[in-house]
Amino acid sequence: MLRHLILTLSLCASLAGLAESAEKKKLLLIGCGPDNHPRSTHEYMPAMRIIRACLEKSKNLEVTIVKSDENWLNGPKLLKEADGAVMFVSEGARWSQADLRRAQALSQMAQRGGGLVAIHWGTGTRDAKNIDGYLKLLGACHGGPDRKYKVLRTDVTVVDSKHPITRGVKSFRVHDEFYYKLKTVKPAGSITPLLTAKIDGGDETICWSWERPDGGRSFGFTGLHFHKNWRREDYRRLIAQGILWSMKQDIPRDGHDVTIDESLFELPKAAKK
């Protein structure tokens, strides 16, 4: 009888473990190698390690960091197996459409309600031909020859304090490069502005959320040009909560805990030339 009870309890524990594993959503953190920006800016892969650490307390996510340089041949397969993607890459709109299989995999992820997130240059494109396709994924895009961007110290204002993404985030002042005058999906008002920055005397949207018609969620933030700004708790919380919201995860009322090891803020030593 005792042996039978032990076997039953063991089986129940195993089934519970399998259920917990099955319920986890697969999230890809997609970065790339350095582009032509100076060191300490556009530090894609170090940023992904910070994001992963910020998400460690979320037990319902299986987080994988991937580097998407060159042709990224296994990318479409990884995207098809994932429930969401964070894109902090060089020219995200161009990158998303550089390979037909990649573009299709991202579109399929959106169609099945996956979470999509883009950060800084991951929201953009130089060539306007990439804008429309990206709007279908993200809801907004920093793109085309008329795109606007500025490096400055300015006031950032939380304009939707009731949104789950902004829980525990207060208005602040920061030195950063922001993209603004974004192209947005039609009809006007489809996206929800979350933060604005004071630029050229006006309040410009720099962060947004979008509940897509396909049932999925998208989030974008155009700041984080400078790697040092990951040290800001408000930035880390904003990004972590934007990701959690896009993945349809619960966010604590007082904000997600984004305390991480200080060593993660340090950049790897530059390779000797």
N, C-alpha and C positions, 0 to 999 in steps of 0.2 A: 504493500500500500504506500509506504514512504517513498519507495523507488518510483512508483507511478506518479506520485505527487511532484517529486523533483523533476521528472521528465516533462510533466505538464507545465510546470512553472518555467522550465528552460525553454520549452517550445513557445510559450506566450511571450517571453522576453525576446526571443529571436524574431517572432512575428512583429512585435512592437518596434524593434530596431529596423526591420525591413520597411515597415510603414513610414517610419520617420524619415528614412533615407529616400523613399519614393516621393515623399511630399516636398523634398527640397527642390527649389528652383535653381536651374543652372544659369549662372551669370558670367558672361565674358567681359573682362576688362581689357580692351584693345588699345594698345599703344604702338609706338614705332620708334625707330632710332632718331638721332638728332637731325634736324633740318638745318637750314642755313642761318638760324638765329643764334645769337651769342649764348655762351654757357650761362646757366642759371635762368634761362628763359626757354619755354617750350620743352621742358624736361619731361617727356612723355612717360618713359618707363619708371623713373623714380616716383612719379605721381601715382602710378598704378599700385605701387607697393604701399603707399600711404592710404589710398582708397581701400585696398584690401584689408589693411589693419583696422580702419574705421568701421568696416562691416563685419568684423569677426564676432561681434556680440549678437549678430542676427543669425539665429540657429537654423533658419529656414532657407538659407542661400548656400549654394555650392559655388564658390567664387574661383575663377581660373584666370590668370593673367596670360595674355598672348601678345606676341610681337608680330606685327603685320607687314614687315618690310618686304621689299621686292614683290614677287608674284603672290606670296602667301597662298600657296597651292592648297593647303588643307583648310583654309579659311571658310569656304562655302560649307564644307561638312560640319565644321565646328558651329557655324551659325545655325545650321539646320537642326542641330541637337540641343541648342541653347534656348532658354526662355527669355533672355534679355541680353543687351549689349551696351557697354559704356564706351564711347568713341572719343578718345583724346589722341588724335592723330593729326598729321599735317594735311590741311585742306580736306576736311572730312567729307564735304559734298562731292568733291572730285574723287576722293578715295573710294567712296561708296559705289561709284559707278565706273571705276577704272576697269573692272572685270565683270562681264555679263553674269557669270555664275554668282559672284558676290552680290551684285545688285538684286538678283532674283532671290537669293537666300535672305537678304535683309527684308525684301518685300514680303516674303513668306512668313518671316518672323512677325512682322507687323500684322499680317492677316490673321495669324493665330493668336493675336492679342499680346504679343511680347512687349517687354519694356525697352525703350530706346532712349539713350542719354548721350548728349554731346557737350563737350567742354572746349571753350576757347576756339582755337583754330580747327577743332573738330566740328565746329558749326559752320565752317566757311568754304569758299571757293573763289578763285580769281576769275574763272571763266563762267559767264552767266548761263551757259548751256546746262550746267549741273544743278541749277537752283530748283527748278520745278520738281525734279525727281526727289530731291532732298526734303522739300516742303511736305511731300506725302508721308515722309518718315518722321520728321521732327516738328513740323508746324511753323518753323521759322528758320531763316538762313542768313548768314552774313556773306553776301556774294555779289559778284559782278564787278565791272570796272568802276562803278559808282559807289562801291562799299565804303563805309565810314568807320574809322577807328582812331583812337587817340590815347596817348599815354599821359596820365595826369593824376594828381591827388585830388580826390573829390568826395562828396557825400553820397553814400548809397542808402536808399530808403526802402524799407519793406512796405510794399503797397498792398499786400494781401496777408495780413497778420493771422487770418483765420484758416489759411491753407495749411494742411499737415506738413508740407515741405518747409514752411517757415517757423515751425514750432521751436522756441528757444533761440531764434535768430532775431536780433534787434538791429535797427539802423546803425550804420557805422561810417567811419571815414577811412579811406584807403588809397594807396598809390598803386595803380594797376594800368594795364592797357585794356580798354573796353571796346568791343565792336558795338555799333548802334545803327539806327535807321535800318533795321532789319527788314528783309522781305518776309512776308507772312502768308500763311495759307488763307484762302478765301472760304467763306465770307469773312469780312473784317470782324474782329471780336471773337474769332474761334479759339485763339489761344488766351491763356490767363497770365497777364504780367504779374510777376512776383516781386521783382526788385527793379528800381530805376536808379540811374546815376545822373548827377547834375553835370551836363556836358553842354558847352556853348550856350549856357543860360537856360537850357531846357531840361526837362526830366525825361531821360531816354530809357526805354526798356532794355535791360541787359540780361534778364533771367525770366524764364517762362515755363509754364506747364501746359500740356495739351491732352485732353481726353479725346483720343482719335475716334472717328466714326467706326473703325473696325473693332472697337471695344478695348483696345490697348491704350497705353499711356506713354507720353514722351515728355522729356525735360531737357532744358538747355540753359547754359550759363556761358556768357562770352568773356568773363574775366579769367584770372589765373594765368596770365602771361608770365608773371614772375614766380619762380619756384618758392621764394621765401614766403609767399602769401599762404602756403599750406600750413604755416605755423599758426595762422589765425584760426581760432576755434570756430568762429562764425562761418568761415569759408568751408572748413571740413564738415561742419554740421549741415550746411546747406547742400553740399554735394552728396553726402551720405543719405540725407533724407530725400533728396531728389531721386536718387537711385532706388531707395526703399519704396517710395511712392510709385515709381514707374513699374516696380516689380509686384505691386499690390501687397506690400507688407505693412504691418502695423508700425506706427511711429509713436513713441511715448509722448504723453501730453506735454512734458517739460523739455522734450527734445532728446534725440539719440545721443548716447555717450560716445564721444569721439576722442577720448583720451588715448593716446598711443605713445609708444616708445620714442623719446626724443631723437634717437639715433636715425630714425627713418627720415628725418628732415635733411640729413646730410647727403650731399651728392657724392657719387663715387669719384675717386681721384681721376683727373683728366689723363688720358693716355699720352705718353711722351711721343713727340714727333721726331 
